[in-house]
Amino acid sequence: MDGKLPYSVINCFDENHIVDRFSLENIIVSGTRIKNMDDFKVFNQFARNVILR
């Protein structure tokens, strides 16, 4: 994951216990507010439909 900001990790239990449809609010990384998933450098494992607000 390239770029200026560090990356985050969403790591749920396993493929049989997927987390679906959850939201994150007011994500600020190094003073920068993350407004969409394209700007949110994230390693996502076993989570679907993550919404940023």
Phi and psi in degrees as GROMACS dihedral restraints (atoms count N, CA, C in turn):
[ dihedral_restraints ]
;  ai    aj    ak    al  type     phi  dphi    fc
    3     4     5     6     1   -86.4    20    10
    4     5     6     7     1   164.9    20    10
    6     7     8     9     1   120.8    20    10
    7     8     9    10     1   178.0    20    10
    9    10    11    12     1   -75.2    20    10
   10    11    12    13     1   -43.1    20    10
   12    13    14    15     1   -82.0    20    10
   13    14    15    16     1   149.6    20    10
   15    16    17    18     1   -70.2    20    10
   16    17    18    19     1   163.6    20    10
   18    19    20    21     1   -99.5    20    10
   19    20    21    22     1   159.3    20    10
   21    22    23    24     1  -112.2    20    10
   22    23    24    25     1   166.0    20    10
   24    25    26    27     1  -128.3    20    10
   25    26    27    28     1   128.0    20    10
   27    28    29    30     1  -114.5    20    10
   28    29    30    31     1   108.6    20    10
   30    31    32    33     1  -128.3    20    10
   31    32    33    34     1   102.7    20    10
   33    34    35    36     1   -88.2    20    10
   34    35    36    37     1  -177.7    20    10
   36    37    38    39     1   -62.9    20    10
   37    38    39    40     1   -66.3    20    10
   39    40    41    42     1  -164.0    20    10
   40    41    42    43     1  -179.6    20    10
   42    43    44    45     1   -65.6    20    10
   43    44    45    46     1   -17.4    20    10
   45    46    47    48     1   -91.3    20    10
   46    47    48    49     1    -6.4    20    10
   48    49    50    51     1  -134.6    20    10
   49    50    51    52     1    60.4    20    10
   51    52    53    54     1   -78.2    20    10
   52    53    54    55     1   138.2    20    10
   54    55    56    57     1   -90.1    20    10
   55    56    57    58     1   128.7    20    10
   57    58    59    60     1  -126.6    20    10
   58    59    60    61     1   134.7    20    10
   60    61    62    63     1    61.7    20    10
   61    62    63    64     1    79.2    20    10
   63    64    65    66     1  -135.5    20    10
   64    65    66    67     1   158.7    20    10
   66    67    68    69     1  -122.5    20    10
   67    68    69    70     1   152.6    20    10
   69    70    71    72     1  -121.2    20    10
   70    71    72    73     1   136.7    20    10
   72    73    74    75     1  -121.6    20    10
   73    74    75    76     1   145.4    20    10
   75    76    77    78     1    52.3    20    10
   76    77    78    79     1    52.3    20    10
   78    79    80    81     1   -79.2    20    10
   79    80    81    82     1   119.9    20    10
   81    82    83    84     1  -126.5    20    10
   82    83    84    85     1   123.3    20    10
   84    85    86    87     1  -121.4    20    10
   85    86    87    88     1   119.0    20    10
   87    88    89    90     1    52.0    20    10
   88    89    90    91     1    40.2    20    10
   90    91    92    93     1    83.2    20    10
   91    92    93    94     1    -0.4    20    10
   93    94    95    96     1  -107.8    20    10
   94    95    96    97     1   125.2    20    10
   96    97    98    99     1   -77.2    20    10
   97    98    99   100     1   128.8    20    10
   99   100   101   102     1   -88.1    20    10
  100   101   102   103     1   121.1    20    10
  102   103   104   105     1  -105.1    20    10
  103   104   105   106     1   -18.8    20    10
  105   106   107   108     1  -153.2    20    10
  106   107   108   109     1   167.5    20    10
  108   109   110   111     1   -67.2    20    10
  109   110   111   112     1   -23.6    20    10
  111   112   113   114     1   -67.4    20    10
  112   113   114   115     1   -32.7    20    10
  114   115   116   117     1   -85.7    20    10
  115   116   117   118     1   -17.1    20    10
  117   118   119   120     1   -89.1    20    10
  118   119   120   121     1   101.1    20    10
  120   121   122   123     1   -75.5    20    10
  121   122   123   124     1   106.5    20    10
  123   124   125   126     1  -138.1    20    10
  124   125   126   127     1   137.8    20    10
  126   127   128   129     1   -92.8    20    10
  127   128   129   130     1   115.2    20    10
  129   130   131   132     1  -116.2    20    10
  130   131   132   133     1   119.5    20    10
  132   133   134   135     1  -127.5    20    10
  133   134   135   136     1   121.2    20    10
  135   136   137   138     1    68.0    20    10
  136   137   138   139     1    32.0    20    10
  138   139   140   141     1  -133.4    20    10
  139   140   141   142     1   138.1    20    10
  141   142   143   144     1  -126.8    20    10
  142   143   144   145     1   153.9    20    10
  144   145   146   147     1    56.7    20    10
  145   146   147   148     1    52.4    20    10
  147   148   149   150     1   -80.9    20    10
  148   149   150   151     1   129.1    20    10
  150   151   152   153     1  -116.3    20    10
  151   152   153   154     1   131.0    20    10
  153   154   155   156     1   -99.3    20    10
  154   155   156   157     1   133.8    20    10
